[in-house]
Amino acid sequence: MDIAVTLIIQGLAFFAVALVVMRYLWPPLMAAIEARQKKIAEGLAAGSRAQKDLEEAQLKAQQIIREARDKAVQIVDQAGKRAAEIVEEAKGAAQAESRRIVTQAHEEIALDTTRAREGLRKQVATLAVRGAAQLLEREIDAKSHASLLDKLELELVNG
């Protein structure tokens, strides 16, 4: 055989194989390639969306953390103010209680002083009567001379 005929037969065989491949194998192969490209594109888009969502989530987290810190600072400030108020209330209550105790002590002292003065006056009256009795050299009867003793006691009380 001649080389030209061999080349023509090989050319026809090539075109026949190419025609069969293009007619039956090429469309499913292209469909598979396009499906794969579509999946890759969707995956890349999903990755971009996920990256964007991640950045948004990080921004939201930072904002939430900032708000939480601000709120914590406010709570601490409020707690400090309330603590100061409680301390002031306690100081006021303690001062009021100390004033009450001092007033009560002054009243007790005044009452004790009055009792002591009255006791001393009675003792002075008794001593005065004994002294007068010794001066007069006779016994003064407290029952028989009650008016005289009352008058003497009034004079001692009034000064």
PAMARSE-290549 format. One record per residue: residue number from 0; x, y, z of N, C-alpha, C, O in turn. Coordinates in nm, 2 decimals, padded with zeros to 4 digits. Layout:
! residues N
[NUM [X Y Z] [X Y Z] [X Y Z] [X Y Z]]
...
//
This chain:
! residues 159
[0 [00.08 -00.12 00.00] [00.00 00.00 00.00] [00.08 00.12 00.00] [00.20 00.13 00.04]]
[1 [00.01 00.21 -00.05] [00.08 00.33 -00.07] [00.07 00.42 00.05] [-00.03 00.41 00.13]]
[2 [00.16 00.50 00.08] [00.16 00.59 00.20] [00.05 00.69 00.19] [00.00 00.73 00.30]]
[3 [00.01 00.73 00.07] [-00.10 00.83 00.06] [-00.23 00.77 00.10] [-00.31 00.83 00.17]]
[4 [-00.26 00.64 00.06] [-00.38 00.58 00.10] [-00.38 00.55 00.25] [-00.49 00.57 00.31]]
[5 [-00.27 00.52 00.30] [-00.26 00.50 00.45] [-00.30 00.63 00.52] [-00.37 00.63 00.62]]
[6 [-00.24 00.74 00.47] [-00.27 00.86 00.54] [-00.42 00.90 00.52] [-00.48 00.95 00.62]]
[7 [-00.48 00.87 00.41] [-00.62 00.91 00.39] [-00.71 00.82 00.48] [-00.80 00.87 00.54]]
[8 [-00.67 00.69 00.49] [-00.75 00.60 00.58] [-00.73 00.64 00.72] [-00.83 00.65 00.80]]
[9 [-00.62 00.68 00.76] [-00.59 00.72 00.90] [-00.67 00.85 00.92] [-00.72 00.87 01.03]]
[10 [-00.67 00.94 00.82] [-00.74 01.07 00.84] [-00.89 01.05 00.85] [-00.96 01.11 00.94]]
[11 [-00.95 00.95 00.77] [-01.09 00.92 00.78] [-01.12 00.86 00.91] [-01.22 00.88 00.97]]
[12 [-01.03 00.77 00.96] [-01.05 00.71 01.09] [-01.04 00.81 01.20] [-01.12 00.81 01.30]]
[13 [-00.95 00.91 01.19] [-00.94 01.01 01.29] [-01.07 01.10 01.29] [-01.12 01.13 01.40]]
[14 [-01.12 01.13 01.17] [-01.24 01.21 01.17] [-01.36 01.14 01.22] [-01.45 01.19 01.28]]
[15 [-01.37 01.01 01.19] [-01.48 00.92 01.24] [-01.47 00.92 01.40] [-01.57 00.93 01.46]]
[16 [-01.35 00.90 01.45] [-01.34 00.89 01.60] [-01.37 01.03 01.66] [-01.44 01.04 01.76]]
[17 [-01.32 01.13 01.59] [-01.35 01.27 01.64] [-01.50 01.30 01.64] [-01.55 01.35 01.73]]
[18 [-01.57 01.25 01.53] [-01.71 01.27 01.52] [-01.78 01.20 01.62] [-01.88 01.25 01.68]]
[19 [-01.75 01.07 01.65] [-01.81 00.99 01.76] [-01.79 01.05 01.90] [-01.87 01.06 01.98]]
[20 [-01.66 01.10 01.92] [-01.63 01.16 02.04] [-01.71 01.29 02.06] [-01.76 01.31 02.17]]
[21 [-01.72 01.37 01.96] [-01.79 01.50 01.97] [-01.94 01.48 01.98] [-02.01 01.56 02.04]]
[22 [-01.99 01.37 01.92] [-02.13 01.35 01.92] [-02.17 01.28 02.05] [-02.28 01.32 02.10]]
[23 [-02.10 01.19 02.10] [-02.15 01.11 02.22] [-02.07 01.13 02.35] [-02.12 01.13 02.46]]
[24 [-01.94 01.16 02.34] [-01.86 01.17 02.46] [-01.84 01.32 02.50] [-01.84 01.35 02.62]]
[25 [-01.84 01.41 02.41] [-01.81 01.55 02.44] [-01.92 01.61 02.52] [-01.89 01.68 02.62]]
[26 [-02.05 01.60 02.49] [-02.15 01.67 02.57] [-02.16 01.62 02.72] [-02.16 01.71 02.80]]
[27 [-02.15 01.49 02.75] [-02.15 01.46 02.89] [-02.02 01.50 02.96] [-02.02 01.54 03.08]]
[28 [-01.91 01.50 02.89] [-01.78 01.55 02.94] [-01.79 01.70 02.97] [-01.75 01.74 03.08]]
[29 [-01.85 01.78 02.88] [-01.86 01.92 02.90] [-01.96 01.95 03.02] [-01.94 02.04 03.09]]
[30 [-02.07 01.87 03.02] [-02.16 01.88 03.13] [-02.10 01.86 03.27] [-02.12 01.93 03.36]]
[31 [-02.01 01.76 03.27] [-01.94 01.73 03.40] [-01.85 01.84 03.43] [-01.83 01.88 03.55]]
[32 [-01.78 01.89 03.33] [-01.68 02.00 03.35] [-01.76 02.13 03.40] [-01.72 02.19 03.50]]
[33 [-01.87 02.16 03.34] [-01.95 02.27 03.38] [-02.01 02.26 03.52] [-02.01 02.35 03.59]]
[34 [-02.05 02.14 03.55] [-02.11 02.11 03.68] [-02.00 02.13 03.79] [-02.02 02.19 03.89]]
[35 [-01.88 02.08 03.75] [-01.77 02.10 03.85] [-01.73 02.24 03.86] [-01.70 02.29 03.97]]
[36 [-01.73 02.32 03.75] [-01.70 02.46 03.76] [-01.80 02.53 03.84] [-01.77 02.62 03.92]]
[37 [-01.93 02.49 03.82] [-02.04 02.55 03.90] [-02.02 02.53 04.05] [-02.04 02.62 04.13]]
[38 [-01.99 02.40 04.08] [-01.97 02.37 04.23] [-01.85 02.45 04.28] [-01.85 02.49 04.40]]
[39 [-01.74 02.46 04.20] [-01.63 02.53 04.25] [-01.66 02.68 04.27] [-01.63 02.74 04.37]]
[40 [-01.74 02.74 04.18] [-01.78 02.88 04.19] [-01.87 02.89 04.31] [-01.86 02.99 04.39]]
[41 [-01.96 02.80 04.33] [-02.05 02.81 04.45] [-01.97 02.80 04.58] [-01.99 02.87 04.68]]
[42 [-01.87 02.71 04.58] [-01.78 02.69 04.70] [-01.71 02.82 04.73] [-01.70 02.86 04.84]]
[43 [-01.65 02.88 04.62] [-01.58 03.01 04.64] [-01.67 03.12 04.69] [-01.64 03.20 04.78]]
[44 [-01.80 03.12 04.63] [-01.89 03.22 04.68] [-01.93 03.20 04.82] [-01.94 03.29 04.90]]
[45 [-01.95 03.07 04.86] [-01.98 03.04 05.00] [-01.87 03.07 05.09] [-01.89 03.12 05.20]]
[46 [-01.75 03.05 05.04] [-01.63 03.09 05.12] [-01.62 03.24 05.14] [-01.59 03.29 05.25]]
[47 [-01.66 03.32 05.04] [-01.66 03.46 05.05] [-01.77 03.51 05.15] [-01.74 03.59 05.23]]
[48 [-01.88 03.44 05.13] [-01.99 03.48 05.23] [-01.96 03.44 05.37] [-01.98 03.52 05.46]]
[49 [-01.89 03.33 05.39] [-01.85 03.29 05.52] [-01.75 03.38 05.58] [-01.75 03.41 05.69]]
[50 [-01.66 03.43 05.49] [-01.55 03.52 05.54] [-01.62 03.65 05.58] [-01.59 03.71 05.68]]
[51 [-01.72 03.70 05.50] [-01.79 03.82 05.53] [-01.87 03.81 05.66] [-01.87 03.90 05.74]]
[52 [-01.94 03.69 05.67] [-02.02 03.66 05.79] [-01.93 03.66 05.91] [-01.96 03.71 06.02]]
[53 [-01.81 03.60 05.90] [-01.71 03.59 06.01] [-01.67 03.73 06.05] [-01.66 03.76 06.17]]
[54 [-01.64 03.82 05.95] [-01.60 03.96 05.98] [-01.71 04.03 06.05] [-01.69 04.10 06.15]]
[55 [-01.84 04.01 06.00] [-01.95 04.08 06.07] [-01.97 04.03 06.21] [-02.00 04.10 06.30]]
[56 [-01.96 03.90 06.23] [-01.97 03.84 06.36] [-01.86 03.89 06.46] [-01.89 03.92 06.57]]
[57 [-01.74 03.91 06.40] [-01.63 03.96 06.49] [-01.66 04.10 06.53] [-01.64 04.14 06.64]]
[58 [-01.71 04.18 06.43] [-01.75 04.32 06.46] [-01.86 04.33 06.57] [-01.86 04.41 06.66]]
[59 [-01.96 04.24 06.55] [-02.07 04.23 06.65] [-02.02 04.19 06.78] [-02.06 04.25 06.89]]
[60 [-01.93 04.09 06.79] [-01.87 04.05 06.91] [-01.80 04.16 06.98] [-01.81 04.18 07.10]]
[61 [-01.72 04.23 06.90] [-01.65 04.35 06.96] [-01.74 04.45 07.01] [-01.72 04.51 07.12]]
[62 [-01.85 04.48 06.94] [-01.95 04.58 06.99] [-02.02 04.53 07.12] [-02.04 04.61 07.21]]
[63 [-02.05 04.40 07.12] [-02.11 04.34 07.24] [-02.02 04.35 07.36] [-02.06 04.38 07.47]]
[64 [-01.89 04.32 07.33] [-01.79 04.33 07.44] [-01.78 04.48 07.49] [-01.77 04.50 07.61]]
[65 [-01.78 04.57 07.40] [-01.77 04.71 07.43] [-01.89 04.75 07.52] [-01.88 04.82 07.62]]
[66 [-02.01 04.71 07.47] [-02.13 04.74 07.55] [-02.13 04.68 07.69] [-02.17 04.74 07.79]]
[67 [-02.08 04.55 07.69] [-02.07 04.49 07.82] [-01.97 04.56 07.92] [-02.00 04.57 08.04]]
[68 [-01.86 04.60 07.86] [-01.76 04.68 07.94] [-01.82 04.81 07.99] [-01.81 04.84 08.11]]
[69 [-01.89 04.88 07.90] [-01.96 05.00 07.94] [-02.06 04.98 08.05] [-02.07 05.05 08.15]]
[70 [-02.14 04.87 08.03] [-02.24 04.84 08.13] [-02.18 04.80 08.27] [-02.22 04.84 08.37]]
[71 [-02.07 04.73 08.26] [-01.99 04.69 08.38] [-01.94 04.81 08.45] [-01.95 04.82 08.57]]
[72 [-01.89 04.91 08.38] [-01.84 05.03 08.44] [-01.96 05.11 08.50] [-01.94 05.16 08.61]]
[73 [-02.07 05.11 08.43] [-02.19 05.18 08.49] [-02.23 05.11 08.62] [-02.26 05.17 08.72]]
[74 [-02.23 04.98 08.62] [-02.27 04.90 08.74] [-02.17 04.93 08.85] [-02.22 04.95 08.97]]
[75 [-02.05 04.93 08.82] [-01.95 04.96 08.93] [-01.96 05.10 08.98] [-01.96 05.12 09.10]]
[76 [-01.99 05.19 08.89] [-02.01 05.33 08.94] [-02.14 05.34 09.02] [-02.13 05.40 09.13]]
[77 [-02.24 05.27 08.98] [-02.36 05.27 09.06] [-02.34 05.21 09.20] [-02.39 05.25 09.30]]
[78 [-02.27 05.10 09.20] [-02.24 05.03 09.32] [-02.15 05.12 09.42] [-02.18 05.12 09.54]]
[79 [-02.06 05.19 09.36] [-01.98 05.28 09.44] [-02.06 05.39 09.50] [-02.05 05.43 09.61]]
[80 [-02.15 05.45 09.41] [-02.24 05.55 09.46] [-02.33 05.50 09.57] [-02.35 05.57 09.68]]
[81 [-02.39 05.38 09.55] [-02.48 05.32 09.65] [-02.40 05.29 09.78] [-02.45 05.31 09.89]]
[82 [-02.28 05.25 09.77] [-02.19 05.22 09.89] [-02.17 05.35 09.96] [-02.18 05.36 10.09]]
[83 [-02.14 05.46 09.89] [-02.12 05.59 09.95] [-02.25 05.64 10.02] [-02.25 05.69 10.13]]
[84 [-02.37 05.61 09.96] [-02.49 05.65 10.02] [-02.52 05.57 10.15] [-02.56 05.62 10.25]]
[85 [-02.49 05.44 10.14] [-02.50 05.36 10.26] [-02.41 05.40 10.37] [-02.46 05.41 10.49]]
[86 [-02.29 05.44 10.34] [-02.20 05.49 10.44] [-02.25 05.62 10.50] [-02.25 05.63 10.62]]
[87 [-02.30 05.71 10.42] [-02.35 05.83 10.47] [-02.47 05.81 10.55] [-02.49 05.87 10.66]]
[88 [-02.56 05.72 10.51] [-02.68 05.69 10.59] [-02.64 05.63 10.73] [-02.69 05.66 10.83]]
[89 [-02.54 05.54 10.72] [-02.49 05.48 10.85] [-02.43 05.59 10.94] [-02.45 05.59 11.06]]
[90 [-02.35 05.68 10.88] [-02.29 05.79 10.96] [-02.40 05.87 11.02] [-02.40 05.91 11.14]]
[91 [-02.51 05.91 10.94] [-02.62 05.99 10.99] [-02.69 05.91 11.11] [-02.72 05.97 11.21]]
[92 [-02.71 05.78 11.09] [-02.78 05.71 11.19] [-02.69 05.70 11.32] [-02.74 05.71 11.43]]
[93 [-02.56 05.68 11.30] [-02.47 05.68 11.41] [-02.47 05.81 11.48] [-02.46 05.81 11.61]]
[94 [-02.47 05.92 11.41] [-02.46 06.05 11.47] [-02.60 06.07 11.55] [-02.59 06.12 11.66]]
[95 [-02.71 06.04 11.49] [-02.84 06.05 11.56] [-02.84 05.97 11.68] [-02.89 06.01 11.79]]
[96 [-02.79 05.84 11.67] [-02.78 05.76 11.79] [-02.69 05.81 11.90] [-02.73 05.81 12.02]]
[97 [-02.58 05.87 11.86] [-02.49 05.93 11.96] [-02.55 06.05 12.02] [-02.53 06.07 12.14]]
[98 [-02.62 06.13 11.94] [-02.69 06.25 12.00] [-02.80 06.20 12.10] [-02.81 06.26 12.21]]
[99 [-02.87 06.10 12.07] [-02.97 06.04 12.15] [-02.91 05.99 12.28] [-02.96 06.02 12.39]]
[100 [-02.80 05.92 12.27] [-02.73 05.86 12.39] [-02.68 05.98 12.48] [-02.69 05.97 12.60]]
[101 [-02.62 06.08 12.41] [-02.57 06.19 12.49] [-02.68 06.27 12.56] [-02.67 06.30 12.68]]
[102 [-02.79 06.29 12.49] [-02.91 06.35 12.55] [-02.96 06.27 12.67] [-02.99 06.33 12.77]]
[103 [-02.97 06.14 12.65] [-03.02 06.05 12.76] [-02.92 06.06 12.87] [-02.96 06.06 12.99]]
[104 [-02.79 06.06 12.85] [-02.69 06.07 12.95] [-02.70 06.20 13.03] [-02.70 06.20 13.15]]
[105 [-02.72 06.31 12.95] [-02.74 06.44 13.02] [-02.87 06.44 13.11] [-02.87 06.49 13.22]]
[106 [-02.97 06.38 13.06] [-03.10 06.37 13.14] [-03.07 06.29 13.26] [-03.12 06.33 13.37]]
[107 [-03.00 06.18 13.25] [-02.97 06.10 13.37] [-02.89 06.17 13.47] [-02.91 06.16 13.59]]
[108 [-02.79 06.24 13.41] [-02.70 06.32 13.50] [-02.78 06.43 13.57] [-02.76 06.45 13.69]]
[109 [-02.87 06.50 13.50] [-02.95 06.60 13.56] [-03.04 06.54 13.67] [-03.06 06.59 13.78]]
[110 [-03.10 06.42 13.64] [-03.19 06.36 13.73] [-03.11 06.31 13.86] [-03.15 06.33 13.97]]
[111 [-02.99 06.25 13.83] [-02.90 06.21 13.95] [-02.86 06.33 14.03] [-02.86 06.33 14.15]]
[112 [-02.83 06.45 13.96] [-02.79 06.57 14.03] [-02.91 06.62 14.12] [-02.89 06.66 14.23]]
[113 [-03.03 06.62 14.06] [-03.14 06.66 14.14] [-03.17 06.57 14.26] [-03.19 06.62 14.37]]
[114 [-03.15 06.44 14.24] [-03.17 06.35 14.35] [-03.06 06.37 14.46] [-03.09 06.37 14.58]]
[115 [-02.94 06.39 14.41] [-02.83 06.41 14.50] [-02.86 06.54 14.58] [-02.84 06.55 14.70]]
[116 [-02.90 06.65 14.51] [-02.93 06.78 14.58] [-03.04 06.76 14.68] [-03.03 06.81 14.80]]
[117 [-03.15 06.69 14.64] [-03.26 06.67 14.74] [-03.21 06.59 14.86] [-03.25 06.62 14.97]]
[118 [-03.13 06.48 14.83] [-03.08 06.40 14.94] [-02.99 06.49 15.03] [-03.00 06.48 15.15]]
[119 [-02.91 06.57 14.97] [-02.82 06.66 15.05] [-02.90 06.76 15.13] [-02.87 06.79 15.24]]
[120 [-03.01 06.81 15.07] [-03.09 06.91 15.14] [-03.16 06.85 15.26] [-03.17 06.91 15.37]]
[121 [-03.21 06.72 15.24] [-03.27 06.65 15.36] [-03.16 06.63 15.46] [-03.19 06.64 15.58]]
[122 [-03.04 06.59 15.42] [-02.94 06.57 15.52] [-02.90 06.70 15.59] [-02.88 06.70 15.71]]
[123 [-02.90 06.81 15.51] [-02.86 06.94 15.57] [-02.97 06.98 15.67] [-02.95 07.04 15.78]]
[124 [-03.10 06.96 15.63] [-03.21 06.99 15.72] [-03.20 06.91 15.84] [-03.22 06.97 15.95]]
[125 [-03.17 06.78 15.83] [-03.16 06.70 15.95] [-03.04 06.75 16.04] [-03.06 06.76 16.16]]
[126 [-02.93 06.78 15.97] [-02.82 06.83 16.05] [-02.85 06.97 16.11] [-02.81 07.00 16.22]]
[127 [-02.93 07.05 16.04] [-02.96 07.18 16.10] [-03.05 07.16 16.22] [-03.04 07.23 16.32]]
[128 [-03.15 07.07 16.21] [-03.23 07.04 16.33] [-03.15 06.99 16.44] [-03.17 07.04 16.56]]
[129 [-03.06 06.90 16.42] [-02.98 06.85 16.53] [-02.89 06.96 16.58] [-02.87 06.97 16.71]]
[130 [-02.84 07.04 16.49] [-02.76 07.15 16.54] [-02.84 07.25 16.63] [-02.79 07.30 16.73]]
[131 [-02.96 07.28 16.58] [-03.05 07.37 16.65] [-03.08 07.31 16.79] [-03.09 07.38 16.89]]
[132 [-03.10 07.18 16.79] [-03.14 07.11 16.91] [-03.02 07.11 17.01] [-03.04 07.13 17.13]]
[133 [-02.90 07.10 16.96] [-02.79 07.10 17.05] [-02.77 07.25 17.10] [-02.73 07.27 17.21]]
[134 [-02.80 07.34 17.01] [-02.79 07.48 17.06] [-02.89 07.52 17.16] [-02.86 07.59 17.26]]
[135 [-03.00 07.47 17.14] [-03.11 07.49 17.24] [-03.11 07.40 17.35] [-03.18 07.42 17.45]]
[136 [-03.03 07.30 17.34] [-03.01 07.19 17.44] [-03.14 07.12 17.48] [-03.16 07.09 17.59]]
[137 [-03.22 07.10 17.38] [-03.33 07.02 17.40] [-03.37 06.96 17.27] [-03.32 07.00 17.16]]
[138 [-03.44 06.86 17.28] [-03.48 06.78 17.16] [-03.59 06.84 17.09] [-03.69 06.88 17.15]]
[139 [-03.58 06.85 16.95] [-03.69 06.90 16.87] [-03.76 06.78 16.81] [-03.69 06.70 16.75]]
[140 [-03.88 06.77 16.83] [-03.96 06.65 16.78] [-04.00 06.69 16.64] [-04.07 06.79 16.61]]
[141 [-03.97 06.60 16.54] [-04.00 06.63 16.40] [-04.15 06.62 16.38] [-04.20 06.70 16.29]]
[142 [-04.22 06.54 16.45] [-04.37 06.53 16.43] [-04.44 06.65 16.48] [-04.53 06.71 16.42]]
[143 [-04.40 06.70 16.60] [-04.46 06.81 16.66] [-04.43 06.94 16.60] [-04.50 07.04 16.60]]
[144 [-04.31 06.95 16.54] [-04.27 07.07 16.47] [-04.26 07.06 16.32] [-04.16 07.11 16.26]]
[145 [-04.35 06.99 16.26] [-04.35 06.96 16.12] [-04.35 07.09 16.03] [-04.28 07.10 15.93]]
[146 [-04.44 07.18 16.07] [-04.45 07.30 15.99] [-04.32 07.38 16.00] [-04.28 07.44 15.90]]
[147 [-04.25 07.38 16.11] [-04.13 07.45 16.13] [-04.02 07.39 16.04] [-03.94 07.46 15.98]]
[148 [-04.02 07.26 16.04] [-03.92 07.18 15.96] [-03.95 07.20 15.81] [-03.85 07.21 15.73]]
[149 [-04.07 07.20 15.77] [-04.11 07.23 15.63] [-04.06 07.37 15.59] [-04.01 07.38 15.48]]
[150 [-04.08 07.46 15.67] [-04.04 07.60 15.64] [-03.89 07.61 15.63] [-03.84 07.67 15.54]]
[151 [-03.82 07.54 15.72] [-03.67 07.54 15.71] [-03.63 07.47 15.58] [-03.53 07.51 15.52]]
[152 [-03.69 07.36 15.55] [-03.66 07.29 15.43] [-03.68 07.38 15.31] [-03.59 07.38 15.21]]
[153 [-03.79 07.45 15.30] [-03.81 07.54 15.19] [-03.70 07.65 15.18] [-03.66 07.69 15.07]]
[154 [-03.66 07.70 15.29] [-03.56 07.80 15.29] [-03.43 07.74 15.24] [-03.35 07.81 15.17]]
[155 [-03.40 07.62 15.27] [-03.28 07.55 15.23] [-03.29 07.52 15.08] [-03.19 07.53 15.00]]
[156 [-03.40 07.49 15.03] [-03.42 07.46 14.89] [-03.41 07.58 14.81] [-03.34 07.58 14.70]]
[157 [-03.47 07.69 14.85] [-03.46 07.81 14.77] [-03.33 07.89 14.78] [-03.30 07.98 14.71]]
[158 [-03.26 07.85 14.87] [-03.12 07.90 14.87] [-03.10 07.97 15.00] [-02.99 08.03 15.02]]
//
